[in-house]
Amino acid sequence: MGIEEEVARHYGTAGIAARVLAALREAQGVDAPVTVDALAPLDQFHGRGPLATRELVALLAPQPGERILDIGAGIGGPARWIAAKCACHVTGVDLTREFCEAAEALNLATGLADRVRIIRGSALALPVPDGAFDAAYSQNVIMNIADKALFYREAFRGLRPGGRLALSNLCAGAGEPHYPVPWATTSETSFLATPEEMRADLVAAGFEIADFRDTTAAIQEAQQRNRERLQQGTLPRVAADIILGERAREMQINSLRNTEEGRCAMVEALVRKPG
Ligand SMILES: C[S@@+](CC[C@H](N)C(=O)[O-])C[C@H]1O[C@@H](n2cnc3c(N)ncnc32)[C@H](O)[C@@H]1O
């Protein structure tokens, strides 16, 4: 089995949209409206959930009417949030069939199907025309990508001249991560580059670096809060719990240990395709 099939097998389970909607009703009542705000803790599948998306959006600064590409869109939470809050059109590309199906169901449930389009495909051969997007972003995806140079070249190709790319990337720290983690069951599908390698790959793809910051400390703080939640074993649930099911607790605890022990780092960056 190739890397992409393994990655999709790691993430994909049946019935994700139904589980997300059930968790929403459990948290907010049977008549809870299905809005991007209500779903935000439940459909954004990355450390720090909506808080991290807000930071990435502040970096990307999407403008009304812009065409935005989400590379590795998951179940579409960040794409819906940005489409709704910034009045943009977002196209999400993702490898995992069950995630694309869940994203489409949740687009319909939130009334955003006309502004968020989902395409099943690979970040390494983006199913989009050259120069089609004003801006792009990718949140917690690169750790599943072995060929990062190709990932950045594809993002570059999809952007118009002057287009920007915002990234929230898990990076390598010192030492091997403990597995399983939310993004990989074993090291076979986990590929962490150092922040220096990330910067070099971006420059080699042709990007100009506008902003590049280490946000590991912010992650550590949030993970401390998550540790308390996991130790108590209580609600509120987050996207990782719903998507990963029984496996989530051990994976999230390993994630906490990896950050605490300096095995993983986090980088947020904004880069531009020269205009
Ligand atoms: C941790 S999830 C993050 C999802 C989403 N960005 C979010 O923050 O909610 C990682 C996502 O990357 C996707 N992915 C991993 N490798 C990919 C590839 N080569 N092409 C497209 N998507 C990929 C997975 O299917 C998964 O949806």
The ligand as an SDF file (V2000), in Angstrom:
LIG
                    3D

 27 29  0  0  0  0  0  0  0  0999 V2000
   -5.1270   16.3910   10.7640 C   0  0  0  0  0  0  0  0  0  0  0  0
   -6.1300   16.4360    9.3480 S   0  0  0  0  0  0  0  0  0  0  0  0
   -6.3940   18.1920    9.1590 C   0  0  0  0  0  0  0  0  0  0  0  0
   -7.6430   18.5050    8.3890 C   0  0  0  0  0  0  0  0  0  0  0  0
   -7.9790   19.9850    8.2180 C   0  0  0  0  0  0  0  0  0  0  0  0
   -6.8890   20.7050    7.6040 N   0  0  0  0  0  0  0  0  0  0  0  0
   -8.3570   20.6200    9.5270 C   0  0  0  0  0  0  0  0  0  0  0  0
   -7.4940   21.3320   10.0780 O   0  0  0  0  0  0  0  0  0  0  0  0
   -9.4810   20.4340    9.9970 O   0  0  0  0  0  0  0  0  0  0  0  0
   -4.9890   16.0970    8.0160 C   0  0  0  0  0  0  0  0  0  0  0  0
   -5.6940   16.0050    6.6770 C   0  0  0  0  0  0  0  0  0  0  0  0
   -4.7390   15.9500    5.6310 O   0  0  0  0  0  0  0  0  0  0  0  0
   -5.2570   15.1010    4.6180 C   0  0  0  0  0  0  0  0  0  0  0  0
   -4.1330   14.6630    3.7890 N   0  0  0  0  0  0  0  0  0  0  0  0
   -3.0250   14.0040    4.1920 C   0  0  0  0  0  0  0  0  0  0  0  0
   -2.2100   13.7520    3.1410 N   0  0  0  0  0  0  0  0  0  0  0  0
   -2.8250   14.2940    2.0510 C   0  0  0  0  0  0  0  0  0  0  0  0
   -2.4980   14.3630    0.6720 C   0  0  0  0  0  0  0  0  0  0  0  0
   -1.3650   13.8230    0.1840 N   0  0  0  0  0  0  0  0  0  0  0  0
   -3.3530   14.9840   -0.1560 N   0  0  0  0  0  0  0  0  0  0  0  0
   -4.5160   15.5260    0.3100 C   0  0  0  0  0  0  0  0  0  0  0  0
   -4.8780   15.4780    1.6030 N   0  0  0  0  0  0  0  0  0  0  0  0
   -4.0460   14.8730    2.4700 C   0  0  0  0  0  0  0  0  0  0  0  0
   -5.9270   14.0000    5.3960 C   0  0  0  0  0  0  0  0  0  0  0  0
   -6.8420   13.2740    4.6280 O   0  0  0  0  0  0  0  0  0  0  0  0
   -6.5740   14.7880    6.5180 C   0  0  0  0  0  0  0  0  0  0  0  0
   -7.8470   15.2350    6.1380 O   0  0  0  0  0  0  0  0  0  0  0  0
  1  2  1  0
  2  3  1  0
  2 10  1  0
  3  4  1  0
  4  5  1  0
  5  6  1  0
  5  7  1  0
  7  8  2  0
  7  9  1  0
 10 11  1  0
 11 12  1  0
 11 26  1  0
 12 13  1  0
 13 14  1  0
 13 24  1  0
 14 15  1  0
 14 23  1  0
 15 16  2  0
 16 17  1  0
 17 18  1  0
 17 23  2  0
 18 19  1  0
 18 20  2  0
 20 21  1  0
 21 22  2  0
 22 23  1  0
 24 25  1  0
 24 26  1  0
 26 27  1  0
M  CHG  2   2   1   9  -1
M  END
$$$$
